[in-house]
Amino acid sequence: MQIANQFRTDILAGKYAQGEYLPSIRRLAKDLKISVITTMKAYEELAEEGLVTAVQGKGFYVNAQDSEMLQEQHLRKVEESLTDAIHAAKVAGMGQEELVHMLQTLLAVEDV
């Protein structure tokens, strides 16, 4: 999941150009010291999301990203993160007001 998340973030941020090939599955697995199966699952997840395409014998390359798709991907990531924060706040015993105040404080610090 971490591998897929990192590539997803990098692709959406434009660090990989359209048509650029991702590192080979075997090379990435060796570099990260993880199994080839784990790497393959990460790449397959990205392919299911339409971020990359597999080419037999060549590997995975980055698909063109239109601005609407990029925006939707970013919004989905924000929604997931906020949902995680809500669940963590509940576990920590925080109320809605405390959570909103914390978000406002963090926004002020980050100058969003």
C-alpha distance (Angstrom), angle and dihedral (degrees) to the residues before:
residue distance angle dihedral
M1 . . .
Q2 3.83 . .
I3 3.79 91.2 .
A4 3.79 93.0 50.0
N5 3.81 91.0 45.7
Q6 3.81 92.6 51.5
F7 3.81 93.7 48.4
R8 3.82 90.5 44.2
T9 3.80 90.3 52.7
D10 3.81 92.4 46.2
I11 3.81 93.5 47.4
L12 3.80 93.3 47.7
A13 3.80 90.5 46.7
G14 3.80 90.0 54.0
K15 3.81 96.6 -112.9
Y16 3.80 88.3 130.6
A17 3.80 117.5 51.3
Q18 3.78 124.8 -137.3
G19 3.80 108.7 -81.3
E20 3.79 94.1 16.6
Y21 3.78 114.4 137.4
L22 3.79 120.3 -124.6
P23 3.80 117.9 -130.8
S24 3.80 112.4 -76.8
I25 3.78 115.5 -90.5
R26 3.80 92.5 -117.6
R27 3.80 94.5 46.4
L28 3.79 93.3 48.2
A29 3.80 91.5 47.0
K30 3.80 90.0 50.9
D31 3.83 93.9 45.7
L32 3.81 92.4 48.9
K33 3.79 93.8 37.8
I34 3.78 92.7 -126.8
S35 3.78 133.8 123.0
V36 3.78 122.8 -78.9
I37 3.81 87.9 -126.7
T38 3.82 91.6 58.6
T39 3.81 90.9 50.1
M40 3.79 91.6 47.1
K41 3.82 91.3 52.0
A42 3.81 90.4 52.5
Y43 3.81 92.3 50.9
E44 3.81 91.6 45.7
E45 3.81 89.6 52.8
L46 3.80 90.0 53.6
A47 3.81 90.0 48.0
E48 3.82 91.2 51.6
E49 3.80 88.5 53.9
G50 3.79 90.6 51.9
L51 3.79 94.5 -116.9
V52 3.81 95.4 116.4
T53 3.78 138.3 18.7
A54 3.79 127.9 -144.1
V55 3.79 118.6 -128.5
Q56 3.80 115.5 -163.2
G57 3.79 109.5 -111.7
K58 3.80 94.6 1.6
G59 3.79 107.4 64.2
F60 3.78 133.5 -129.4
Y61 3.79 125.3 -30.2
V62 3.80 131.4 -169.1
N63 3.80 116.7 -100.4
A64 3.78 123.5 -137.7
Q65 3.78 109.9 -86.4
D66 3.77 117.1 -146.1
S67 3.77 118.4 -152.4
E68 3.82 94.5 -113.3
M69 3.79 91.8 53.0
L70 3.80 90.9 47.2
Q71 3.79 91.1 50.2
E72 3.81 91.5 48.8
Q73 3.81 91.7 49.2
H74 3.80 91.0 51.0
L75 3.79 92.4 47.3
R76 3.80 90.6 49.9
K77 3.78 90.7 51.4
V78 3.82 91.6 49.9
E79 3.79 90.6 48.5
E80 3.81 92.0 50.5
S81 3.80 91.9 48.4
L82 3.79 92.9 48.8
T83 3.80 90.9 47.9
D84 3.80 89.2 52.1
A85 3.81 89.3 49.0
I86 3.81 91.5 51.4
H87 3.79 91.2 51.9
A88 3.81 92.0 46.9
A89 3.81 90.4 49.1
K90 3.80 90.8 52.9
V91 3.79 90.8 50.8
A92 3.81 89.2 49.2
G93 3.81 90.7 50.8
M94 3.79 94.8 -115.1
G95 3.76 120.2 154.1
Q96 3.77 126.3 -137.1
E97 3.81 93.5 -98.9
E98 3.80 92.1 52.4
L99 3.79 91.5 48.8
V100 3.81 93.2 48.4
H101 3.81 90.4 47.5
M102 3.81 90.6 50.4
L103 3.81 90.9 50.2
Q104 3.80 91.5 48.7
T105 3.81 90.6 49.5
L106 3.79 92.1 49.5
L107 3.81 91.3 47.3
A108 3.81 89.9 51.9
V109 3.81 91.5 50.2
E110 3.82 92.5 47.2
D111 3.83 94.4 45.5
V112 3.79 92.6 -136.9
